[in-house]
Amino acid sequence: MPARRFLALGALGLSALLVVPAVATASSEAAQQGHGADRRHDASGDSLRELADRVDLHVGVAVNTDQLAADPVYSGIVAREFGSVTPENAMKWALVEPTRGTYDWAAADALVASARANRQVVRGHTLVWHSQLPEWLADPSGSTTTFTPEELRTILRDHVKAEARHFRGRIRQWDVVNEAFNDDGTWRQSIWYQALGPGYVADAFRWAHEADPFAKLYYNDYNLEYTGPKSEAAYQLVKQLQAEGVPIDGVGFQTHLSTQYGFPNLRETMQRFADLGLEVAQTEVDVRTATGVAEGTQNVPASALHQYTQEAYWSQSMQACLLVRECVSYTVWGVGDANSWIPGVFPGEGAALLWDEALAPKPQYAVLHQDLELAAGAPDRRGAGGGRH
């Protein structure tokens, strides 16, 4: 493993958590070999899931339910490597309530059943969002609707309660409200905010808790990782919800990173929210970089430097979670590059996940494996704030 990996570990102080000075490390070469459903990808034979269990962390993945059902290599990776699963789309409003009052739970139920069979926990994603709303409810942007404010409040309440109640007792954490703020810290002008004002957030949390008092309830957003107006707006919202007695348990940091930007002060921002008495989680981690321009190279880093920077960002994001006791889960947004959302949204960027387009593990996999292996036995992650909640 290149020396830069150990320098990064020392800089963040992860070595202070170790109880044994010498541990085996994963090999990048081993991580790039083969991808059979039963093949191990690391030197020690342990999966990410097994290593994360030792530090009381749920390492998770966003799951494409169609691929889970159809591809045994994909489903094998999901079952072996991850202790937590999040549906990429199967619990979003447009899919579960395509017609008002008529619900289709088939795909989401299949994922929950698979998780139970594989002894995995489930993160529910998401109850309230401005995007991926059904056509009967809003325009594609989620900013225009034909319903009155009174009607929208009833629609929102009925949907939140119906979905949370359907999965009652089977969801570990719910992303109750997703992406309520713009990057400048102002409220996103969704149909919910325009019709109901900021109070819709508190209402959604209360309704979700009434329907499922067992689930941990999260506010989830992107770019909270950086100190700035958006993170501050979310922080003030959480404090207000707590002051009002609203049942909020955690904050999700999506952690969609790009190597063209500096690495955020992620550990500090997560700790700031954790100090409010909340759980924190990294909920949608991927690390995109500049890629080739020729056909078939959209998921090939543009240079060795881009690849190395990706590895460093993966390592630093995992270390940030390991060094915040209240960080209870670390979820990667997808398995292989072939199904990543990145190239379609950020042209010229990609290669954002841990497995390549053929579902062979990449060096990034070995990076996370090594960090989890080094942290094994860290007593500071056991006990108050950092255990399995």
N, C-alpha and C positions, 0 to 999 in steps of 0.2 A: 504494500500500500504506500502511495507517495507520502513524503514527509509532510506535505502541507496538511494532511488530514490530522496528524497528531498536533501540529501547531494550532490548528483551529480548536481542537479539544482543550488544549491548555489555555488558550485565550479566554474561553468561556468558563473555565473553572470546573468542567465536568469531572476532572480527575479527583476533585475534593470529595465527590460522592462515592468513590470506589472503596470497597472494603477489602479488595484483594489487588495487589499491584500488578499481577501478570495474568492476562487473559488471552485466549485465542482470538484472532481477528479474521474477518471474512476476506476472501480473495476476489479482486476484480475479475481475474481470469476465470475463476470458478463461477462467478455470477453471470458470465456471458456465455456459458456452455449450455446448449440444449434447453428444452422446455417441456418434456413429457409430464403428464399429469401427476406422476408419482416421483418425479425427480427433485432432489434437493439442490438448492442453488448456492450453498455456502459451505465453508470449510468444516464447520462444527456439526452440520446436520440439523440445526435448529431453525425453525421458521421465524419470521418476524413476530408472529402471534405468540409463539412459545417464549421468545425473549422478552416481549413486552409484558407478558404475564408476570415475569419475575420482578418487574418494577411497578406493578399495579397500574398498568396503562392499557387501555384498549386501543390497539392499532387497527384501523378500519379502512374500508374502501367503499366508494360509490359504485353501485352495481347496475348494469344494464340487464334488466330481467329477461329480455329476449335472448341475449347472448348466454345468460346463465342457464337457460333451459336447453339451448341448442349446441353449445360448445363444451365438451368435457374437459378440454385443457383449461379453458377460462374458469369453469366451475371448480376445477381442482385447485387452481391458484387461490380463488376466493375462499374456499373451505380451509385450505391448509395454512395460508399466510395471514389471515385476518380474523380477529376476534369480534369485530363489529362490522355491520353493513348498513349502508344508507342507500335508499333507492335514488337512482339518478332522476327518474321522472315519475315512477309508478304511484307516488302519493301526491303529486301536484294536482291542483284543482281541475284543470282541463281534462285530465285522464280519469279522475275518480268521480267527477260529477259533470259529464258531458251534456246532460240535460238537467234542468233544474229539478232537484228533488229525487233524481234517479241516479243511483250510485253503481259504479263498476269497481269492485274491489279485487277482481281476479288476479291481476298482476301483482298488486301489493300483498295480497294474501299468500301468493306463491313464494314471494321473497321472505315473508315472515316465517312461513313453514320451513323453508330451506334453512333459515337462520336457526330455528329451533332444533332442526335435525343435526346441525353442525355445532350446536352449543355456542352460538354467536348472539350478541345483543344487537338491537336495531335502533338506529337513529332515524326518527321520523322527519321527513323533509318534503314539503313545508306546509303549514296550515294557512298562512296569510302572506301573499306576495303580490306585487303589481304585475308580474309576468306570468305567462302560460295559464291565463284565465280562459275559460270556455267562451265561445263566440256569443252565447246567449247573455253573457254577463258584461263583457267589455270589448273594446276594440283591441287589436294586437298589441298596442303600446301600453295598455292597462291604464289609460288616462281619461277615457271617455266611456260613459255608460248612459243608458236611457232610463235607469231606475232612479227614483227619488231617494233622498237621504234616509227616510224612514224605511223604505223597501230594502235599501242596501244594508242597513243595520240588521234587519231580520235575516237577510240572506247570509251575511257574514256569521251571525250567531248560529244559525242552523247548520251551516257547513262546518264550522269549527267544532261544534258539539258532536255532530254526526261522525266526523272522521276520528276525533279523539276517542269517542265512545266505542267506535267499531274496533279500535286497536287497544282498548283499555287493558292494562296489565301486560301488554306485549311490546311496548315501546320503552326503551330506557331513557332516551332524551328526545324531545320534540323541538325542532326549529319552529317556534310558534309564529314569530314575525320575522320576515326576511327582507333586508335591504330597504329600510324605511327612510334612509337619508341619502342626500346627494353628497358628492365629495367635498363640497364647500360647507357642509354641516347643516344646510337647510333641509327642510322636510321634502321628501320626494312627492311630487304632485300626482299621486296615484288616485284612483277613484275613491279609495278608502279615506285618504287624507282630505281630499276636496269635499267629500260629503259629510264626514264624521269628525274631522279635525284630529289632533294628536291623541285624543282619548280612545281612538279605536285600538291602540296598542294595548292599553290596560284592559280594555274589554276582552280582547282576544285571549290574553293570558288568564283572565278570570274564567272565561268560558271553557278554555282547555282544561284548567284545573278541576272545574266542576265535573267535566266529562271523564277525566282520568286523573285522579289524585295521586297516582303512583308514578307518573312520568315526571322527569326533570324537564323544566320548561326554559327554553333558551331564546334570547335575541341573537340573530345571526346576520353578519354583514361582511363585505369585502373592504379592504383598505383601512380596517381598524388597526392593522398591524403597525401603522405609522402614527407617531404623535402628530396631531393636526386637528383641523376643525371637525372632520367627520368623527374621529375617535372621541373628541371632546363632547360632541353632540350626543353620541351613544352613551358616554359615561354619565352625562347629566340626566339623560332619559332613565337610565338604570337607577340612579340615586332617587329620582322622583318616584319611580314605580315602587321602590323599597319604602320610601317615606309614606306612600299611600297604602301600604300593606298588600300590594299586588304580588301574587305568587310567581316570582321570577327566580330561577335557580342558577342560571349560567349565561355566559356570553360566548358565542361562536365566532372565531376569527377564521374567515374563509381561507386566507393564506394562498391566494393565487399570485405567485411571484414571477417576475421576469428578470432575466440577467441584464437587461438594459438599464435597470434601475438599481440603486444601492440597496443592500439588504436592510430591512426595517429594524427598528429597535423593538423587536417582537417580544423578547423576554420582559422588558420593562413595561410595555403596554399591557401584556397579559397580567402581569403582577399587579398593576394598578387596579384592574377590575377585580382580580382575586382578593385584593385587600378590602373590598366591599363585602366580603363574605360569600362570594360567588364561586361556582365552578367555572373554569374556562376550558375551551377545547379548540383545536385546529380542525376545521370541519371540511375543507374542500381543497386540500393541498395539491398544487402542481407547480412546476417550475419550467416555464417556457423560455426558449432562447431563439436567437436568429438561426435560420436553417438555410439549406441549399435552395436554389431557385429552379433547378432542373426537375423535370417530371420524375416523380418517385422519390424525391429527396426532401419533402416537406417536413419529415421527422428526423432529419440528419443534421446535427449541429454544424454550424458554418465553419467551425475550426476547433482544434483541440482546446484552445482557451475557453471557448463557449462551453464545451463539455466540462472542463474542470470547474468553471464557475457554477454550472448547474449542480455539480456534486457538492460544492461548498455550501450552496444555498439549501440543499436538502439536509445536509448535516446540521447547519445552524438552526434550521427550523425545528428539527427533532430535538436538538440540544435545548432550545428555548423551552419546549414543552417539558423535557425531563427536569429542567432546573426550576420549574414553577410547580410546587407540590399540588396546587389545585388544578393543574392541567390533567384532566382525566381521560382524554381521548385525542388521537391523532389520526385523521381520516384523509386518505388520498383520493382525489377526485377522478377515479377510473383506474383500470388495470393496464391496458396496452395503448400505445400511441395510435393505433389504427382507429380507435373509437374516441379519441380525445376531441373535445369541443374547440380546442385552441386554434388549429389552422383555419377553421371556417370563420372565426371571429377576428383573429389577428393574423392577417396574411403576412407570410415571411417569417412566422414564428411557429415553433412546435417542439417536438421531442420532449414533451412535458411530463411524462410518466415514468414509472419504474420498470415497465416491460416494453419491448419494442413492438413493431407492427406484427411480428410473428409470435408474439407472446414469449420471447426469450428475455430473461432478466438482463437489465443493463447495469453498468457500474453503480448507478444511483441506488440500486437495490443493496449492493454490498456496503455502500456508505451507511445506509440506515441500519443494516444488520450490525455493522461494527459499532455504531453508537449505542445501540441497545445492548450489545454484548458487553461493552465497557461499563455501562450503567447497571448491569445485573447486580442485585444485592444491595442497591442503594437504600439505606434505611430511612433517609429523609423523605422518600416517596411513600412510605408506609405510615399509616396513622392519620391524624387529623388533616383533612384537606386534600390528601393525595391518593386515597384508596378508592376501592370500587364502591360507588355510591348508587 
